[in-house]
Amino acid sequence: MHIVLVNRWPRFSDGIRWDNELTRYEEFIDHDKHRVSYVVDALGAEGVLVDPARIAHFVQVEDVNDYDALRSAVQEVTEKAGPVDQLIALSEFTLEIAARVRVALGIPGPRPEQVAVYRDKVRMKEVLAEAGVRVPRFAPCADLESCVAFAGATGYPVILKPVDGAASIGVHRVEDEAALRELVPTLDLTRYEIEEFVTGVIHHVDGFADARCQVPFQVASVYVNDCLAFGSGSPLGSVVLHESELRTRIEDFTRECIAVLGMYDTPFHLELFVTGSGELVFLEVGGRVGGSEVPHLVNKLFGVNLYEAWLRALSGESVDLPPKSGDPSGGWLVLPKPDGLPLRVRRASPMKERFETIWRELVPRPGQVLEPGGSYDALHSGRFILLHEDQQRVTDDIHRIIATFEFEVEQP
């Protein structure tokens, strides 16, 4: 099999950053059994640690998320190393682009219409709603007046979000008609949907869908704050749920959603609301590994590397995920960068010695400069992964870290 891997993530060898350490292509894909080529950008080149002699062909482009650049690079790989049997992209932002390239170059694998059920937030809710799954009321943003009419019928606030976004980038909570009329003309409506604001506690489920669209492994967690608030400067974290009636309901709900969407041979990150009455409401799903500290926490608690399962499945291996043993908990917390970047760090208080629950922490050193941009795995004011048998202890310590963390910055 000739496999082409598209990579946009670096790997770190400083013993401090753990980002992307689980994406070990050199270990999870047999480079002797298969011909393996790579298409990368500048950062992605830092994440390919395979002996160059074992790589069939290597292409670096400016941006792997540029359709024309990716198509041309894969075409070059085809010409230099032969027909491509599998085109693999692990980043959520590249999934749909890679699907379009498969169509253009006749490469097997998921097509755009298949990827849409876990990339297009309108399409995924259409499919689930047709099957009777509770989803927020929603509509594509056709024009200003249709948005105003939807909000008038649904009630404020409403949420406007990109249909193909991630990490709450470009998501807006709109409180009234005046704000909606001001916002809508500034957006590319071809990429936006409007949906009902659902009041509830947001949970997320991270797992793996096998070749039969079944879910042999999943981990349910409850958010501390939410992703939208993180974009406005609030801390974000989550805590793994102990066994309970609610967790069982969430797991059953997740299995139903994955089966209805027809997701297979893929990890997933599904988000849902638990309302005050206990109703479960689908929010969205991604056909990829959860972001931030999620994969690291899951791997530590349960010995399951979701990246490994994904890569082995895509390279034709059978994947047998171990059953979860015990009922541990754990959590993670990201304290976001301050406004006004770039800024130099004057002081950031390490917390690991003060909280025995902290397994890993990433706190910037005095003198480091925090730059704009990046997602949850960027260098923020502080990042922490916590472990403990007691879910409440993890939750309490997350809130204590938020309350006691000390951080000072200055102009660079």
C-alpha positions in Angstrom: 0.0 0.0 0.0 1.2 3.5 -0.8 0.2 5.8 2.0 0.5 9.6 1.9 0.4 11.4 5.3 -0.5 15.0 5.4 1.0 16.6 8.5 0.8 20.2 9.9 1.9 19.5 13.5 5.4 19.8 15.0 6.8 17.4 17.6 8.9 18.7 20.6 12.0 17.2 22.0 12.7 19.7 24.8 11.1 17.5 27.5 8.7 20.3 28.3 6.1 20.4 25.5 4.0 17.2 25.1 2.0 18.4 22.1 1.6 15.8 19.4 3.8 13.3 21.1 1.1 10.7 20.4 1.2 11.1 16.6 4.1 8.8 16.2 3.9 8.0 12.4 7.2 6.2 12.5 5.9 3.8 15.0 2.2 3.3 14.1 2.7 2.8 10.3 5.0 0.1 9.1 7.3 2.0 6.7 8.9 -1.2 5.5 5.6 -3.0 4.7 4.1 0.1 3.1 5.5 2.8 0.9 4.9 6.0 2.9 5.1 9.6 1.5 4.6 12.9 3.3 3.1 16.2 2.5 3.9 18.8 5.1 4.2 22.5 5.8 7.1 24.1 7.7 5.8 23.1 11.2 4.6 19.8 9.9 8.2 19.0 8.7 9.2 19.1 12.4 6.8 16.4 13.2 8.2 13.8 10.8 10.9 11.9 12.7 11.2 9.0 10.3 14.5 8.1 8.7 14.4 9.8 5.3 15.7 6.6 3.7 12.3 5.0 4.7 10.2 7.7 3.1 9.0 7.1 -0.5 8.6 10.8 -1.3 8.5 14.1 0.7 6.9 17.4 -0.3 6.8 20.6 1.7 4.3 23.3 0.8 3.5 26.6 2.3 0.0 25.5 3.6 -1.3 22.0 3.6 -4.8 23.5 4.0 -4.6 25.2 0.6 -6.5 22.9 -1.7 -4.5 23.7 -4.8 -1.2 23.3 -3.0 -2.2 19.9 -1.5 -3.6 18.6 -4.7 -0.4 19.6 -6.6 1.8 18.0 -3.9 -0.1 14.7 -3.9 0.0 14.7 -7.7 3.8 15.1 -7.4 3.9 12.2 -5.0 1.9 10.1 -7.5 4.3 10.9 -10.3 7.4 10.3 -8.3 6.4 7.3 -6.1 3.4 5.8 -7.8 -0.4 5.7 -7.3 -1.7 6.5 -3.9 -3.8 4.0 -2.0 -4.5 6.0 1.1 -4.4 9.7 1.8 -4.4 10.4 5.5 -4.9 13.8 7.2 -5.4 13.9 11.0 -6.1 17.6 11.4 -9.8 18.6 11.4 -9.0 21.6 9.2 -7.6 19.3 6.5 -10.2 16.5 6.5 -12.5 18.1 3.9 -9.7 19.4 1.7 -8.1 15.9 1.7 -11.5 14.5 0.6 -11.7 16.9 -2.3 -8.1 15.9 -3.3 -9.1 12.2 -3.3 -11.9 12.9 -5.7 -9.7 15.0 -8.0 -7.0 12.4 -8.2 -9.0 9.3 -8.0 -7.7 8.1 -4.6 -9.8 5.7 -2.5 -11.2 6.9 0.8 -13.9 9.2 2.2 -15.5 11.6 -0.2 -16.7 15.2 0.7 -20.2 14.0 1.2 -19.0 11.4 3.7 -16.8 13.8 5.5 -19.6 16.4 5.7 -21.4 14.4 8.4 -18.6 15.3 10.8 -17.4 18.5 9.3 -20.5 20.4 8.1 -22.5 21.5 11.2 -25.7 21.9 9.2 -25.4 18.5 7.5 -24.6 16.5 10.7 -27.7 18.0 12.4 -29.9 17.3 9.4 -28.9 13.7 9.4 -29.5 13.3 13.2 -32.7 15.2 13.2 -34.1 13.0 10.5 -33.4 10.0 12.7 -35.2 11.6 15.7 -32.1 12.7 17.7 -32.6 15.9 19.6 -30.5 18.7 18.1 -30.7 22.5 18.5 -33.1 24.2 16.0 -30.9 25.5 13.2 -30.8 26.9 9.7 -28.2 27.9 7.1 -27.5 31.7 7.1 -29.1 32.5 3.7 -29.2 36.2 4.2 -29.8 38.9 6.9 -33.6 38.7 6.9 -33.7 35.0 7.2 -31.4 35.1 10.2 -33.6 37.8 11.8 -36.7 35.7 11.1 -35.1 32.6 12.6 -34.0 34.4 15.7 -37.5 36.0 16.1 -39.1 32.6 16.0 -36.6 30.9 18.2 -35.9 33.6 20.7 -32.6 35.3 21.7 -29.8 34.7 22.4 -28.9 32.8 19.2 -25.6 31.3 18.1 -23.9 32.0 14.7 -21.0 29.7 13.8 -19.0 28.6 10.8 -20.4 25.3 9.4 -16.9 23.9 9.1 -15.1 25.6 12.1 -13.4 24.2 15.1 -12.2 25.4 18.5 -15.1 28.0 18.6 -13.2 30.1 16.1 -15.6 32.6 14.6 -18.5 31.6 16.9 -20.8 34.4 18.1 -23.5 34.6 20.7 -26.0 37.3 19.7 -28.2 38.8 22.4 -30.8 40.8 20.4 -31.9 41.9 16.9 -29.8 45.0 16.8 -26.7 43.1 17.5 -27.7 40.5 14.9 -28.3 43.2 12.2 -24.9 44.6 13.0 -23.0 41.3 12.9 -24.5 39.5 9.9 -23.2 41.9 7.2 -19.6 41.3 8.5 -19.8 37.5 8.0 -19.3 35.3 4.9 -22.8 33.8 5.1 -21.9 30.9 2.8 -19.9 29.5 5.7 -22.3 30.2 8.6 -25.3 28.7 10.3 -27.6 30.1 13.0 -28.9 27.9 15.8 -31.0 27.9 18.9 -29.2 28.7 22.2 -29.5 25.7 24.4 -29.2 26.1 28.2 -27.4 23.3 29.7 -24.0 21.9 30.8 -21.8 20.9 27.9 -20.2 17.5 28.0 -17.8 15.9 25.5 -17.2 12.3 24.6 -14.0 11.0 23.0 -13.7 7.6 21.5 -13.3 5.4 18.5 -15.8 4.2 15.9 -14.9 0.8 14.3 -15.4 -0.5 10.8 -19.1 -1.3 11.7 -19.9 2.2 13.0 -19.9 0.8 16.6 -18.1 2.3 19.5 -15.8 -0.1 21.4 -14.2 2.7 23.4 -15.4 6.0 24.7 -14.7 8.4 27.5 -17.3 10.9 28.7 -16.3 14.2 30.4 -17.9 17.4 31.6 -16.6 20.8 30.7 -15.4 23.4 33.2 -16.7 26.5 31.4 -17.1 26.2 27.7 -15.1 26.7 24.4 -17.0 29.9 23.5 -16.1 31.5 26.8 -12.5 30.5 26.3 -12.4 32.6 23.2 -13.3 35.6 25.4 -10.6 34.9 27.9 -12.1 32.5 30.3 -10.3 29.3 31.5 -11.4 26.0 29.9 -11.1 22.5 31.2 -13.0 19.2 31.6 -13.2 16.3 34.1 -13.7 12.6 33.2 -17.1 11.3 34.6 -17.3 8.4 37.0 -19.7 5.6 36.3 -23.3 6.8 36.8 -26.8 6.7 35.3 -26.0 10.0 33.5 -22.8 8.6 32.0 -24.6 5.5 30.8 -27.2 7.7 29.1 -24.5 9.8 27.5 -22.6 6.7 26.2 -25.9 5.3 24.7 -26.6 8.6 23.1 -23.1 8.7 21.6 -23.5 5.2 20.2 -26.7 6.3 18.5 -25.2 9.4 17.0 -22.2 7.6 15.6 -24.3 4.9 14.1 -26.8 7.3 12.5 -24.0 9.4 11.1 -22.3 6.3 9.7 -18.9 7.1 11.1 -16.3 4.3 10.9 -12.6 3.6 11.4 -12.2 7.0 13.0 -11.8 8.6 16.4 -14.5 11.1 17.3 -15.0 14.1 19.6 -18.7 14.6 20.3 -20.2 17.4 22.3 -23.7 17.5 23.8 -25.8 19.5 26.3 -27.3 18.1 29.4 -30.2 20.4 30.2 -31.6 21.2 33.6 -34.3 18.6 33.0 -31.7 16.0 32.1 -32.4 16.0 28.4 -29.5 15.2 26.1 -29.1 17.5 23.1 -26.5 17.0 20.4 -24.2 19.9 19.9 -21.6 18.8 17.3 -19.1 16.0 16.4 -15.7 15.9 14.8 -14.2 12.9 13.1 -10.9 13.3 14.7 -9.1 13.1 18.0 -10.2 15.6 20.6 -8.0 18.7 21.1 -6.1 20.2 23.9 -5.0 17.7 26.6 -7.8 15.2 25.8 -5.7 12.5 24.0 -2.9 12.7 26.6 -5.4 12.3 29.5 -7.2 9.4 27.8 -3.9 7.6 27.0 -2.7 8.1 30.6 -5.9 6.9 32.2 -6.9 4.0 29.9 -3.8 3.1 27.9 -5.5 4.0 24.6 -3.8 6.2 22.1 -6.5 7.3 19.8 -4.0 8.5 17.2 -2.5 5.0 17.1 -5.8 3.3 16.7 -6.7 5.7 13.8 -3.4 5.3 12.0 -3.3 1.5 12.4 -6.9 1.2 11.1 -6.2 3.4 8.1 -3.1 1.3 7.2 -5.2 -1.9 7.1 -4.5 -3.3 10.6 -7.2 -4.7 12.8 -7.6 -2.5 15.9 -8.6 -4.1 19.2 -9.1 -1.5 21.9 -8.7 -2.7 25.5 -11.7 -2.5 27.7 -11.6 0.3 30.3 -10.4 -1.0 33.6 -11.4 0.6 36.9 -13.2 3.9 37.2 -10.5 6.6 37.4 -11.0 10.3 36.9 -8.8 13.1 35.7 -9.0 16.4 34.0 -7.3 19.2 32.2 -7.2 23.0 32.4 -6.0 25.7 30.0 -5.6 29.3 31.2 -5.7 31.3 28.1 -3.3 34.0 27.0 -4.1 37.6 28.0 -5.3 40.2 25.6 -2.9 42.7 23.9 -0.4 40.2 22.5 2.5 40.0 22.0 3.4 40.2 25.7 6.5 39.2 27.7 6.0 37.0 30.7 7.2 38.6 34.0 5.8 35.9 36.3 3.9 32.7 36.0 3.4 30.5 39.1 4.1 26.8 38.7 1.3 24.8 40.5 2.5 21.3 40.4 4.2 21.4 43.8 1.0 22.8 45.3 -1.4 20.3 43.9 -0.6 16.6 44.1 -3.3 15.9 41.4 -1.3 17.7 38.7 0.5 15.2 36.5 1.8 17.6 33.9 2.0 21.4 33.6 3.2 23.8 31.0 3.8 27.3 32.4 5.7 29.9 30.4 9.1 30.9 31.8 9.8 34.6 32.7 11.1 36.3 29.6 9.1 34.2 27.2 6.9 36.1 24.8 3.3 35.0 24.2 2.4 35.5 20.6 -1.1 35.8 19.0 -2.7 32.8 17.4 -2.7 29.1 18.1 -5.4 26.8 19.5 -5.7 25.1 22.8 -2.3 23.5 22.5 -0.4 26.7 22.0 1.8 28.2 24.8 -0.9 29.8 27.0 -0.7 31.3 30.5 -0.9 27.8 31.9 -1.8 24.3 30.9 -2.4 21.5 33.3 -3.3 17.8 33.3 -4.7 16.3 36.5 -5.1 12.7 37.7 -7.1 11.4 40.7 -9.5 8.6 41.5 -12.0 11.1 42.8 -13.9 13.1 40.2 -14.9 15.8 42.7 -11.3 16.2 43.9 -10.2 16.8 40.3 -13.0 19.3 39.8 -12.2 21.1 43.1 -8.5 21.4 42.2 -9.2 22.8 38.8 -11.2 25.6 40.4 -8.5 26.1 43.0 -5.8 26.5 40.3 -8.0 29.0 38.5 -8.4 31.0 41.8 -4.8 30.9 42.9 -2.7 31.0 39.7 -0.5 34.1 39.6 0.5 35.6 36.2 2.1 38.9 35.2 3.1 40.2 31.8 4.7 43.3 30.3 5.2 44.9 26.9 8.1 43.1 25.0 
